[in-house]
Amino acid sequence: MNDGVLYSLVDLSYYLDGPPTFQFGDIFRIDNGLVAGLPGMRFSTVPFVFDDLGGTGFSAPAFSGYASAITLHTITNVPEPAIPAMLLLGIAVVGATARRQSKLP
């Protein structure tokens, strides 16, 4: 098994309301790359490859067996830029450009 390394692929849309709950050291049974208690996650012993031309998305040989949780990744919200501030900045740039062009001979 690739020196005990498992690769995971996570569809974050499953966890928008909150991350899955588990403890370090919990053991999971993985069947054909999937864990019943962790929807949206897939596991493989090789890195996932994305095929954008064939339309198949991510692929890798599915792992079956047992694995334990040895790390935790946190989810951090990243705020979008303030829309009103960006709109005002855009208007200011357009106004400054128009003013500069009107002064040119």
C-alpha angles and dihedrals in degrees: 000000000000094000092304095301119141122189119213134200119199129197098208093197087080090060104043091112092049143319122274116270121236139129130241109270095026110145119226129196109225116201118188091339095309135103118206093218096046109058116191094030127111128186134205139163091232130050117275116251124210117221107196095166098053093043093231096118119206119001139176135143108284118243122225122191140061128312136173129221109251101161141032128215118202126217116227125192113233111203118225118239113273104270096210092051092049091048092051091047090051092050091049092051092048091047093048091048092049092048092049092049092049090057094053116100 
